Amino acid sequence: MSRIGIFVSSVQKEFATERKAIRDFINNDPLLNRFFVVFLFEDVPVKSSSAEEVYLNEVRKCTLYVALIGAEYGFEDNDGISPTEREYDLATELKKSRFIFVKDILAKDRHSKMTALLKRIESQLVRRKFAETTELTAGIYASLVQYLLETKNIHTGPFDATACQNSSLEDISEEKVVWFLQRARNMRQFALSNETPVADVLSHLNLFDGDQPNHAAILLFGKLPQHFLISSEIKCMHFHGNEVGKPIPSYQIFKGTVFDLVDQAVDFVLSKLNRKIGTRANGPVVSEEYDIPPEVVSEAIINAVAHRDYSSNASVQVMLFADRLEVLNPGNLPNTLTLSQLRKPHASVPRNPLIADPLFLTKYIEKAGTGTVDMINRCRNAGMKLPQYTVDGAFFMTTIWRNTGGITGGATGGATSGATSGAILTVRQQEIINMIHQNNRISYREIARMLDINGSAVIKQISTLKRLGAIERIGGNHGYWKVLNSGASGLSE
């Protein structure tokens, strides 16, 4: 099946970031990537043809036309017409499906010719406003899914975008919507006022499927989300040892919206962690230091709630042990991401974009694609073992190791504290030492699989660690690894 062409029209310089975000979002989304291919003029190799000939020819070839309308009108030809207006007129003449997204700015800041074009567009089409890139990509996502449904390319939409059966606007909590508006305005200068009707808020956030709230709407603002989606609850457990055992000393099942679930689960974990209370020596505020940084706990739980597979009958599980925190959620990584990519900046591929956007607007999540890296950096700065990300069957798990050696901070504690001294370890080498601490009989093949690198790379790293005196092998092929008390410490990028 040939993919459906999308032409993105805008003043290129003004929307350079947004244009790239649209392309990358569609290319990385498992559903949209199957059906659509994006044309950006800046991606075209240099040709002898005129620029106007190239972009107008691409408008003719495309099936869908997407326009971004902002402040600038752009370069004007001899007739005083910009490429954006030429492209729109041709798309209209050829009866292309057109989607218009308007940057939410003051009218006085918009070029007079762009204002005139916008008025002409508004007389013909419904347009959507956006303030942030995440709002734009969420709007693109909703529009393209609706297009696929209308053209029978798909018969049911992604789970977060499809109607929540037997739900209605009566199942949406006005109180929770008002809370969202207040926080989104404070955190991200969200455009809608606190008095905006509930239906208008849901419409703005693409939370309707026809005239019915979709699953994302119920999960975000439902009065009783678990009445419709029982497995959307979070199960939190605390064990005194390092293994699962019964009876469970503390076991809570939390219900509510995704915001409620995150807050309750984070509070549960923080209430069980060891902490050190500081003094007022450096100021009037008394500091608190936990054996896992609170920001890391929050990020792990938010990721699980935001990216879980809500069509699964399984729930998110949060398990706190004496030596670690495990956060397990149903759902695998997208095909475009690997475990090793999670350890460095990567493209955001949200499983549930319509849930991710309100989480961003309320500052529960920050810039997309950085959460797992932030967790690694915070653990490193606290002198802790680095977090571990694994996939087991249909589940994704984040493991965060507690600072069991004492709450001391610093940049050279954690897994290597007391184990090595002298030279500098790379992040990859510390990851291997962490794995040996967890399983001293781990094989080269297991290390390669967990780090998503080839066997020769593992052999090279192990050889370096041996040479540094950080580890040694006891007992040959049927033996085990031993982390030594001399050799190397610290971290190097």
NUKOL-991926 format. One record per residue: residue in three letters; z, x, y of N, C-alpha, C in turn. Coordinates in steps of 0.2 Angstrom, whole numbers. Example, Ala and Ser with C-alpha at 12.3 -4.5 7.8 and 13.67 -1.06 7.14 Angstrom:
BEGIN
ALA,39,66,-28,39,62,-22,39,66,-16
SER,35,64,-11,36,68,-5,39,64,0
***
This chain:
BEGIN
MET,0,4,-6,0,0,0,0,4,6
SER,-5,3,11,-5,7,17,0,5,22
ARG,4,9,25,9,7,30,6,4,36
ILE,11,0,39,9,-4,45,10,1,51
GLY,5,2,55,5,6,61,9,3,67
ILE,14,7,70,17,5,76,15,10,82
PHE,13,7,87,12,11,93,17,10,98
VAL,20,16,100,26,15,105,23,17,112
SER,24,12,117,21,13,123,27,14,128
SER,27,19,133,32,19,138,30,25,143
VAL,33,26,148,33,32,152,36,38,148
GLN,32,42,145,34,47,140,40,51,142
LYS,40,54,148,45,58,151,52,54,151
GLU,51,48,154,57,44,155,61,42,149
PHE,57,41,143,60,39,137,59,44,131
ALA,59,50,133,57,55,128,62,55,122
THR,69,54,124,74,54,119,73,47,115
GLU,72,42,118,72,35,114,66,35,110
ARG,60,38,112,54,38,108,55,41,101
LYS,58,47,102,60,51,96,65,48,92
ALA,70,44,95,75,41,91,71,35,87
ILE,67,31,90,63,26,86,59,29,80
ARG,56,34,81,52,37,76,56,40,70
ASP,62,43,72,66,46,67,70,40,63
PHE,72,35,67,76,30,64,71,26,59
ILE,65,25,60,61,21,56,59,26,50
ASN,58,32,51,56,37,46,62,38,41
ASN,68,38,43,74,39,39,77,33,36
ASP,75,27,38,77,21,35,74,19,29
PRO,78,18,23,74,17,17,70,11,16
LEU,71,6,20,67,0,20,61,1,24
LEU,63,2,31,57,2,36,52,8,34
ASN,54,13,31,50,19,30,45,17,25
ARG,46,12,21,41,10,15,36,6,19
PHE,37,3,24,32,-2,27,28,1,34
PHE,32,5,37,29,7,44,28,14,45
VAL,23,16,49,22,23,52,22,22,59
VAL,25,27,63,25,27,70,20,32,73
PHE,17,29,78,12,34,82,16,35,89
LEU,17,42,90,19,44,97,13,49,99
PHE,11,48,106,6,52,109,8,59,108
GLU,14,61,109,16,68,110,16,71,103
ASP,15,68,97,14,70,91,7,72,89
VAL,2,70,93,-5,71,92,-7,78,94
PRO,-10,82,89,-12,89,91,-17,88,97
VAL,-18,94,100,-23,94,106,-30,93,103
LYS,-33,88,107,-40,87,105,-45,87,112
SER,-51,87,110,-56,88,116,-56,81,119
SER,-55,75,116,-55,69,119,-50,68,124
SER,-52,64,129,-47,62,135,-41,59,132
ALA,-35,60,136,-29,57,134,-30,49,134
GLU,-33,46,139,-34,39,139,-38,37,133
GLU,-43,40,131,-47,38,125,-43,38,118
VAL,-38,44,118,-34,44,112,-29,39,112
TYR,-25,37,117,-20,32,116,-23,25,116
LEU,-28,24,119,-31,17,118,-34,16,111
ASN,-37,21,109,-39,21,102,-34,19,97
GLU,-28,22,98,-22,21,94,-19,14,94
VAL,-20,11,100,-18,4,101,-22,0,97
ARG,-29,1,97,-34,-3,93,-32,-2,86
LYS,-30,4,83,-29,5,76,-22,2,74
CYS,-17,1,78,-10,-1,76,-10,-8,75
THR,-5,-10,71,-4,-17,70,2,-20,75
LEU,7,-16,76,12,-18,80,13,-14,87
TYR,14,-17,92,15,-13,99,22,-14,101
VAL,25,-8,102,32,-8,105,32,-5,112
ALA,34,-8,117,34,-6,124,42,-5,126
LEU,43,1,129,49,2,132,48,2,140
ILE,52,-3,143,51,-4,151,57,-1,154
GLY,56,4,159,62,7,162,61,7,170
ALA,63,12,173,63,12,180,56,15,183
GLU,53,19,179,47,23,182,40,19,179
TYR,35,19,183,29,16,182,24,21,178
GLY,25,28,180,21,33,177,15,35,181
PHE,11,39,178,5,42,181,0,36,182
GLU,-4,36,188,-9,31,190,-16,34,190
ASP,-20,30,187,-27,33,186,-31,31,193
ASN,-37,32,193,-41,30,200,-40,23,202
ASP,-39,19,197,-38,12,199,-31,10,201
GLY,-26,15,200,-19,14,202,-16,10,196
ILE,-18,11,190,-15,8,184,-12,14,179
SER,-6,13,177,-3,17,172,-5,17,165
PRO,-4,22,161,-6,21,154,-2,15,151
THR,4,15,153,8,9,149,5,2,151
GLU,3,1,157,0,-5,158,-7,-6,155
ARG,-11,-1,154,-17,-1,151,-16,-3,143
GLU,-11,1,140,-9,0,133,-7,-8,132
TYR,-3,-10,137,-1,-17,136,-6,-22,136
ASP,-11,-21,141,-16,-26,142,-21,-26,136
LEU,-22,-20,133,-27,-19,127,-23,-23,121
ALA,-17,-21,120,-13,-24,115,-13,-32,115
THR,-13,-34,122,-13,-42,123,-20,-44,121
GLU,-25,-41,124,-32,-43,123,-34,-43,115
LEU,-31,-38,111,-33,-38,104,-28,-42,100
LYS,-23,-46,103,-18,-50,100,-14,-47,95
LYS,-12,-41,97,-7,-37,93,0,-40,93
SER,4,-40,88,11,-42,88,15,-37,93
ARG,18,-40,98,21,-35,103,28,-37,104
PHE,32,-31,104,39,-31,105,41,-27,111
ILE,45,-30,116,46,-28,122,54,-26,123
PHE,55,-20,125,62,-18,126,63,-16,133
VAL,68,-19,136,69,-17,144,75,-14,145
LYS,75,-8,148,81,-4,150,85,-8,155
ASP,92,-9,153,96,-13,158,98,-8,164
ILE,94,-9,169,96,-6,175,95,-11,181
LEU,97,-8,187,97,-13,193,90,-14,195
ALA,88,-20,197,81,-21,199,79,-17,204
LYS,83,-15,209,81,-11,215,79,-4,212
ASP,81,-2,206,80,5,204,73,5,200
ARG,70,-1,199,64,-1,196,58,0,200
HIS,53,4,199,46,4,203,43,-2,204
SER,41,-4,210,38,-10,211,32,-12,207
LYS,28,-8,205,23,-9,200,25,-11,193
MET,31,-7,191,34,-9,185,37,-16,185
THR,40,-17,191,43,-24,191,38,-29,191
ALA,32,-28,194,26,-33,193,24,-34,186
LEU,23,-28,182,21,-28,176,26,-32,171
LEU,33,-31,173,38,-34,169,38,-42,170
LYS,37,-44,176,36,-51,177,30,-54,173
ARG,25,-51,173,19,-53,169,21,-53,162
ILE,24,-48,159,26,-48,152,31,-54,151
GLU,36,-55,155,41,-60,154,38,-67,154
SER,32,-68,157,29,-75,157,25,-76,151
GLN,25,-71,146,21,-71,140,25,-70,134
LEU,30,-66,134,34,-64,129,42,-64,130
VAL,46,-65,124,53,-64,125,54,-56,124
ARG,58,-54,129,60,-47,129,67,-46,127
ARG,69,-40,125,76,-38,124,78,-33,128
LYS,85,-33,130,87,-28,135,91,-23,130
PHE,92,-17,133,96,-12,129,99,-7,135
ALA,105,-5,133,108,0,138,108,7,134
GLU,110,7,128,111,13,124,105,14,119
THR,104,20,116,99,21,111,101,17,105
THR,107,17,103,109,13,97,108,5,98
GLU,108,3,104,106,-4,105,99,-5,104
LEU,95,0,106,88,0,105,86,0,98
THR,88,5,94,86,5,87,89,-1,83
ALA,95,-4,85,97,-10,81,92,-16,83
GLY,89,-16,89,85,-21,91,78,-20,87
ILE,76,-14,87,70,-12,83,70,-14,76
TYR,76,-13,73,77,-14,66,77,-22,65
ALA,80,-26,69,80,-33,68,73,-36,69
SER,70,-33,74,63,-36,75,58,-34,69
LEU,59,-28,67,54,-26,61,56,-30,55
VAL,62,-31,53,64,-35,47,62,-42,48
GLN,63,-45,54,60,-52,55,52,-52,54
TYR,49,-47,56,42,-47,55,40,-46,48
LEU,44,-42,44,42,-42,37,43,-48,33
LEU,49,-52,35,50,-58,32,44,-63,34
GLU,42,-63,41,37,-68,43,31,-67,39
THR,29,-61,38,23,-59,35,23,-58,27
LYS,29,-60,25,30,-61,17,29,-54,14
ASN,30,-49,18,31,-42,15,37,-41,11
ILE,42,-44,14,49,-45,10,51,-52,10
HIS,55,-54,5,57,-61,4,64,-62,6
THR,68,-57,6,75,-57,8,76,-51,13
GLY,79,-51,18,80,-45,22,86,-41,20
PRO,87,-35,23,93,-31,22,100,-35,22
PHE,105,-34,18,110,-38,18,114,-39,24
ASP,115,-34,29,118,-36,35,114,-41,39
ALA,107,-41,39,103,-45,43,102,-52,40
THR,104,-53,34,102,-60,31,108,-65,32
ALA,106,-71,32,111,-76,34,117,-76,29
CYS,123,-77,31,129,-78,27,129,-85,25
GLN,128,-87,19,127,-93,16,133,-98,18
ASN,132,-104,20,137,-109,21,141,-107,28
SER,139,-102,31,143,-101,38,140,-104,44
SER,143,-105,49,141,-107,55,144,-104,61
LEU,142,-106,67,146,-103,73,153,-105,73
GLU,155,-110,70,162,-112,69,166,-107,66
ASP,163,-102,61,167,-97,58,168,-91,62
ILE,165,-91,68,166,-85,72,172,-86,77
SER,176,-80,77,182,-81,81,180,-79,88
GLU,181,-84,93,180,-82,100,185,-77,102
GLU,191,-77,100,196,-72,102,193,-65,100
LYS,191,-64,94,188,-57,92,182,-55,96
VAL,178,-60,98,172,-58,102,174,-56,109
VAL,179,-59,112,181,-57,118,185,-50,118
TRP,188,-49,113,191,-42,112,186,-37,112
PHE,180,-39,108,175,-34,108,172,-33,114
LEU,170,-38,118,167,-38,125,171,-33,129
GLN,178,-34,129,182,-31,134,182,-23,132
ARG,183,-22,126,183,-15,123,176,-11,125
ALA,170,-15,123,164,-12,124,162,-11,131
ARG,165,-15,136,164,-14,143,168,-8,145
ASN,174,-7,143,178,-2,145,176,5,142
MET,173,5,136,171,11,132,164,13,134
ARG,159,8,134,152,10,135,149,7,140
GLN,153,3,145,150,0,151,145,-5,148
PHE,147,-9,143,142,-14,140,140,-19,145
ALA,134,-22,144,132,-26,150,135,-33,150
LEU,136,-36,144,139,-43,144,146,-44,147
SER,147,-49,151,154,-50,154,158,-53,148
ASN,165,-53,150,169,-56,145,169,-64,144
GLU,165,-67,149,164,-74,149,158,-76,145
THR,154,-72,143,148,-73,139,149,-78,133
PRO,145,-83,133,146,-88,127,145,-84,120
VAL,149,-86,115,149,-83,109,142,-82,106
ALA,138,-88,106,131,-88,104,127,-83,107
ASP,128,-82,114,124,-77,117,126,-70,115
VAL,132,-69,114,134,-62,112,131,-60,105
LEU,131,-65,100,128,-64,94,121,-63,94
SER,118,-67,99,110,-66,99,109,-59,102
HIS,113,-57,107,111,-50,110,112,-45,105
LEU,117,-46,100,118,-40,95,114,-41,89
ASN,109,-46,89,105,-47,83,109,-50,77
LEU,114,-54,78,118,-56,73,117,-64,71
PHE,111,-66,72,108,-72,69,103,-71,65
ASP,102,-75,59,97,-76,55,94,-83,56
GLY,89,-84,60,88,-91,62,93,-93,66
ASP,96,-99,65,102,-102,69,108,-101,65
GLN,108,-96,60,114,-95,56,117,-88,57
PRO,124,-87,58,126,-80,58,124,-76,52
ASN,123,-70,53,121,-66,47,127,-63,44
HIS,127,-59,39,133,-56,36,136,-51,41
ALA,132,-47,45,135,-43,50,140,-47,55
ALA,138,-53,57,141,-57,62,148,-59,59
ILE,148,-61,52,154,-63,49,159,-57,48
LEU,156,-51,46,160,-45,45,163,-43,52
LEU,160,-43,57,162,-41,63,167,-46,67
PHE,165,-52,67,169,-57,71,171,-63,67
GLY,171,-63,61,173,-69,57,180,-71,57
LYS,182,-77,57,189,-79,57,192,-77,50
LEU,188,-78,45,190,-76,38,184,-73,34
PRO,183,-67,36,177,-63,33,177,-63,25
GLN,183,-62,22,184,-62,15,183,-69,12
HIS,183,-74,15,181,-81,13,174,-81,10
PHE,170,-77,14,163,-77,12,161,-71,8
LEU,164,-65,10,163,-59,6,169,-56,4
ILE,172,-58,-2,178,-56,-4,179,-49,-5
SER,174,-45,-8,175,-38,-9,175,-34,-3
SER,174,-37,3,174,-33,9,181,-30,11
GLU,186,-32,7,193,-30,9,193,-22,7
ILE,199,-19,9,201,-12,8,207,-12,4
LYS,207,-8,-1,213,-7,-6,215,0,-4
CYS,222,0,-2,225,7,0,231,8,-5
MET,231,14,-8,236,16,-13,239,23,-11
HIS,246,23,-12,249,30,-11,253,32,-17
PHE,251,38,-20,254,41,-26,258,47,-24
HIS,264,48,-27,268,53,-25,266,60,-28
GLY,262,59,-34,259,65,-37,252,66,-35
ASN,248,70,-40,241,72,-38,236,68,-43
GLU,239,63,-47,235,59,-51,237,52,-50
VAL,232,48,-52,233,40,-52,238,39,-58
GLY,243,35,-56,248,33,-61,251,26,-59
LYS,254,23,-64,257,16,-63,264,17,-65
PRO,269,13,-62,267,9,-56,265,13,-50
ILE,261,9,-46,259,13,-39,265,12,-34
PRO,267,17,-31,273,17,-27,271,12,-21
SER,265,12,-18,264,8,-12,256,6,-13
TYR,255,0,-13,248,-3,-14,248,-9,-9
GLN,243,-9,-5,241,-14,0,234,-16,0
ILE,232,-22,0,225,-25,1,225,-28,8
PHE,220,-25,12,220,-27,19,213,-31,19
LYS,214,-37,23,208,-41,25,207,-42,32
GLY,201,-44,34,200,-45,41,193,-43,43
THR,191,-42,49,185,-40,51,185,-32,50
VAL,179,-29,51,178,-22,50,183,-18,55
PHE,184,-21,61,188,-17,65,195,-18,63
ASP,197,-24,60,204,-24,57,205,-20,51
LEU,200,-20,47,201,-16,41,202,-8,42
VAL,198,-6,47,199,1,49,206,3,52
ASP,208,-1,57,214,0,60,220,-1,55
GLN,220,-6,50,225,-6,45,225,-1,40
ALA,219,2,38,219,7,33,221,14,36
VAL,219,15,42,221,21,46,229,21,47
ASP,232,16,49,239,15,50,243,16,43
PHE,240,14,38,243,14,31,244,22,29
VAL,238,25,30,238,33,28,243,37,33
LEU,242,35,40,246,39,44,254,38,43
SER,255,32,41,262,31,40,265,35,34
LYS,261,37,29,263,40,23,262,48,24
LEU,259,51,29,258,58,30,264,61,32
ASN,265,68,30,270,72,33,268,73,41
ARG,273,73,45,272,75,52,277,79,55
LYS,275,83,60,280,87,63,280,85,71
ILE,286,83,73,287,81,80,289,87,84
GLY,285,88,90,286,94,94,291,93,99
THR,291,97,104,296,96,110,293,95,116
ARG,297,94,122,294,93,128,293,100,132
ALA,293,105,128,293,112,132,287,113,136
ASN,281,110,134,275,111,137,273,105,142
GLY,277,100,142,276,94,146,280,88,144
PRO,279,83,148,284,77,146,282,73,140
VAL,276,74,137,274,71,131,276,75,125
VAL,279,71,120,281,74,114,275,74,109
SER,273,80,106,267,80,102,269,78,95
GLU,264,76,91,265,74,84,259,78,80
GLU,261,81,75,256,85,71,256,82,64
TYR,251,80,61,251,77,54,248,82,49
ASP,249,82,43,246,86,38,239,85,37
ILE,236,79,39,229,78,40,228,76,47
PRO,223,79,51,222,76,58,220,69,58
PRO,224,65,62,222,58,62,215,56,63
GLU,211,60,67,204,59,69,200,60,62
VAL,202,64,58,199,65,51,200,59,47
VAL,206,57,47,208,51,43,203,45,45
SER,203,44,52,199,38,55,192,39,53
GLU,189,45,54,182,46,53,180,44,46
ALA,184,46,41,183,45,34,183,38,32
ILE,188,34,35,188,27,33,183,23,37
ILE,181,25,43,176,21,47,169,22,43
ASN,168,28,41,162,30,38,161,25,31
ALA,167,25,28,167,21,22,165,13,23
VAL,168,11,29,167,4,30,160,3,33
ALA,158,7,37,152,6,41,146,7,36
HIS,146,11,31,140,13,27,141,11,20
ARG,146,7,18,147,4,11,141,-1,10
ASP,140,-2,3,135,-7,1,139,-14,0
TYR,138,-18,5,142,-24,5,139,-29,0
SER,133,-28,-3,131,-32,-8,135,-31,-15
SER,138,-25,-15,142,-23,-21,149,-28,-22
ASN,151,-29,-28,157,-32,-29,163,-28,-29
ALA,162,-21,-28,167,-17,-27,170,-16,-20
SER,176,-14,-19,179,-13,-12,180,-6,-11
VAL,181,-5,-4,183,2,-2,190,4,-4
GLN,191,10,-7,197,12,-9,200,18,-6
VAL,206,18,-3,209,23,0,215,25,-4
MET,215,31,-6,220,34,-11,223,40,-8
LEU,229,40,-6,233,46,-4,237,49,-9
PHE,236,55,-11,240,59,-16,244,64,-12
ALA,248,68,-16,252,73,-13,248,78,-10
ASP,242,80,-13,238,85,-11,232,84,-7
ARG,230,77,-7,224,75,-4,223,68,-2
LEU,218,66,1,216,59,3,209,58,0
GLU,208,53,-4,202,51,-6,200,44,-3
VAL,194,44,-1,191,38,2,184,36,-2
LEU,184,31,-5,179,29,-10,175,23,-8
ASN,169,23,-7,165,17,-5,159,16,-9
PRO,158,9,-11,152,8,-15,146,9,-11
GLY,141,13,-14,134,14,-11,133,22,-11
ASN,127,23,-13,125,30,-13,122,33,-6
LEU,121,39,-6,117,42,0,110,39,0
PRO,107,38,6,100,37,7,96,42,4
ASN,90,41,1,86,46,-2,84,52,3
THR,84,50,9,82,55,14,88,60,16
LEU,94,59,13,100,64,14,102,67,8
THR,105,73,8,108,76,3,115,78,5
LEU,119,80,0,126,81,1,126,87,6
SER,122,92,5,122,98,9,121,97,16
GLN,116,92,17,115,90,24,120,87,28
LEU,125,84,24,131,81,27,135,86,31
ARG,135,93,29,139,98,31,136,101,38
LYS,130,98,40,127,101,46,124,95,50
PRO,123,96,57,120,90,60,114,87,57
HIS,114,80,56,108,77,52,106,71,56
ALA,101,68,54,98,62,56,103,56,54
SER,104,51,58,108,46,56,104,41,52
VAL,107,39,46,103,34,42,108,28,40
PRO,110,24,45,115,19,44,113,14,39
ARG,117,12,34,115,7,29,115,0,32
ASN,120,0,37,121,-7,40,120,-6,48
PRO,114,-5,50,113,-4,57,116,-10,62
LEU,116,-16,60,119,-21,64,127,-21,64
ILE,130,-17,60,137,-16,60,138,-10,64
ALA,134,-5,63,135,2,66,135,1,74
ASP,130,-3,76,129,-4,83,136,-6,87
PRO,139,-12,85,145,-14,88,151,-8,87
LEU,151,-5,82,156,0,81,155,6,86
PHE,149,8,87,147,12,92,149,10,99
LEU,147,4,101,149,1,107,156,1,109
THR,161,0,104,168,0,104,171,7,103
LYS,167,12,103,169,19,102,173,20,96
TYR,172,16,90,175,17,84,171,23,81
ILE,164,24,82,160,29,80,157,32,86
GLU,155,39,86,152,42,91,145,43,90
LYS,142,48,93,135,50,92,133,50,84
ALA,128,46,82,126,46,75,124,52,72
GLY,126,53,66,124,59,62,129,65,63
THR,135,64,67,139,70,68,146,69,65
GLY,148,63,62,154,62,59,157,66,54
THR,153,68,49,155,72,43,156,79,46
VAL,151,81,51,152,88,53,159,89,58
ASP,160,83,61,166,83,65,172,84,61
MET,172,81,55,178,81,50,179,88,48
ILE,173,91,46,173,98,44,176,103,49
ASN,174,102,55,176,106,61,184,105,62
ARG,186,99,62,193,98,64,198,101,58
CYS,195,100,52,199,103,46,199,111,47
ARG,194,113,49,193,121,49,198,123,55
ASN,198,120,61,202,121,66,210,121,65
ALA,211,116,60,218,115,58,220,120,53
GLY,216,124,50,218,129,45,218,126,38
MET,214,121,37,214,117,31,208,118,27
LYS,209,117,20,203,117,16,198,112,19
LEU,191,113,18,186,109,21,185,103,17
PRO,183,97,20,182,91,16,177,92,11
GLN,177,88,6,172,88,0,169,81,0
TYR,162,81,0,158,75,-1,155,75,-8
THR,156,69,-12,153,69,-18,150,62,-19
VAL,145,61,-24,142,55,-26,144,54,-34
ASP,147,49,-36,149,48,-43,146,41,-44
GLY,140,41,-48,137,34,-50,135,31,-44
ALA,137,25,-43,136,21,-37,141,21,-31
PHE,145,26,-31,150,27,-26,149,34,-23
PHE,151,34,-16,152,40,-12,159,41,-11
MET,161,47,-11,168,49,-10,169,55,-5
THR,174,54,-1,176,59,4,183,61,2
THR,184,68,0,190,70,-1,193,75,4
ILE,199,74,7,202,78,12,208,81,10
TRP,209,87,10,215,91,7,220,91,12
ARG,226,89,10,232,89,15,234,97,16
ASN,237,98,21,240,104,23,246,105,20
THR,247,106,13,253,106,10,257,112,11
GLY,254,118,14,258,124,15,262,123,21
GLY,262,117,24,266,117,31,261,115,36
ILE,264,112,41,260,109,47,260,115,52
THR,255,120,52,256,125,56,250,126,61
GLY,244,123,59,238,123,64,235,130,63
GLY,232,132,68,228,139,67,221,138,64
ALA,218,144,64,211,144,61,210,148,55
THR,216,150,52,215,154,46,219,152,41
GLY,222,146,41,226,144,35,222,141,30
GLY,225,135,27,222,131,22,221,135,16
ALA,215,134,13,213,137,6,214,144,6
THR,213,148,11,213,155,11,220,158,13
SER,224,154,15,231,156,18,235,159,12
GLY,237,165,13,241,168,7,236,170,1
ALA,230,169,1,226,171,-4,221,177,-3
THR,220,178,3,215,183,5,217,186,12
SER,215,192,13,216,195,20,211,201,21
GLY,210,202,27,205,208,29,199,205,31
ALA,193,205,27,187,203,30,186,196,32
ILE,180,194,34,179,187,36,175,183,31
LEU,177,177,29,173,173,24,169,168,28
THR,163,167,25,158,162,28,161,155,26
VAL,158,150,29,160,143,27,158,142,20
ARG,152,144,18,150,143,11,155,146,6
GLN,157,152,7,162,156,3,169,153,3
GLN,171,150,8,177,146,8,177,140,4
GLU,171,137,4,170,131,0,170,132,-7
ILE,168,138,-9,168,140,-16,175,142,-18
ILE,179,145,-14,186,146,-15,190,140,-16
ASN,188,135,-12,191,128,-12,190,125,-19
MET,184,126,-21,182,123,-28,186,126,-33
ILE,187,133,-33,191,136,-38,198,134,-38
HIS,201,133,-32,208,131,-31,208,124,-35
GLN,203,120,-35,203,113,-38,202,114,-45
ASN,198,118,-47,196,119,-54,195,126,-56
ASN,199,130,-59,198,137,-59,194,139,-65
ARG,191,134,-69,187,135,-74,180,132,-72
ILE,178,131,-66,172,128,-64,166,133,-65
SER,161,130,-67,155,135,-69,150,136,-63
TYR,146,141,-64,141,142,-59,137,136,-58
ARG,135,133,-63,130,127,-63,134,121,-59
GLU,140,120,-60,144,115,-56,145,116,-49
ILE,146,123,-47,146,125,-40,139,123,-37
ALA,134,125,-40,127,124,-37,126,117,-36
ARG,128,113,-41,127,105,-40,131,103,-35
MET,137,104,-34,141,102,-29,139,104,-22
LEU,137,110,-21,134,113,-15,127,111,-13
ASP,124,109,-18,116,107,-18,112,113,-16
ILE,114,119,-19,110,125,-19,108,128,-25
ASN,104,133,-26,101,135,-32,106,140,-35
GLY,105,141,-42,110,145,-46,110,153,-43
SER,104,155,-41,104,162,-38,108,163,-32
ALA,108,158,-28,112,158,-22,120,158,-23
VAL,122,154,-29,129,154,-31,131,161,-33
ILE,127,164,-38,128,171,-40,129,176,-35
LYS,125,175,-30,125,180,-24,132,179,-20
GLN,134,173,-19,140,172,-16,146,174,-20
ILE,146,172,-26,152,175,-31,152,182,-31
SER,146,186,-31,147,193,-31,150,196,-25
THR,148,192,-19,151,195,-13,159,194,-13
LEU,161,188,-15,168,186,-15,172,191,-20
LYS,168,193,-25,172,198,-30,172,205,-26
ARG,167,207,-23,166,213,-19,172,213,-14
LEU,173,208,-10,178,207,-5,185,207,-8
GLY,186,206,-15,192,206,-18,196,199,-17
ALA,192,194,-16,194,188,-14,196,184,-21
ILE,191,185,-26,192,182,-33,191,187,-38
GLU,193,185,-44,191,189,-50,190,184,-56
ARG,186,187,-61,185,183,-67,190,185,-72
ILE,194,181,-75,198,183,-81,196,180,-87
GLY,194,184,-92,192,182,-99,185,180,-100
GLY,181,183,-96,173,182,-98,171,175,-98
ASN,166,173,-102,162,167,-102,167,161,-103
HIS,172,162,-107,177,157,-109,183,157,-105
GLY,183,161,-100,189,162,-96,190,158,-90
TYR,193,160,-84,194,156,-78,194,161,-72
TRP,193,158,-66,193,161,-60,200,162,-57
LYS,202,167,-54,208,168,-51,207,170,-43
VAL,210,167,-39,210,169,-32,215,174,-31
LEU,213,180,-28,218,185,-27,222,185,-21
ASN,227,189,-20,231,189,-14,230,194,-9
SER,224,197,-10,221,202,-5,214,202,-5
GLY,211,204,1,204,204,1,201,201,8
ALA,201,195,9,198,192,15,201,186,18
SER,201,185,24,203,178,27,200,176,33
GLY,201,170,35,197,168,41,191,165,39
LEU,187,163,44,181,159,44,176,162,48
SER,170,163,46,164,165,50,158,160,49
GLU,155,158,54,149,154,54,143,157,50
***
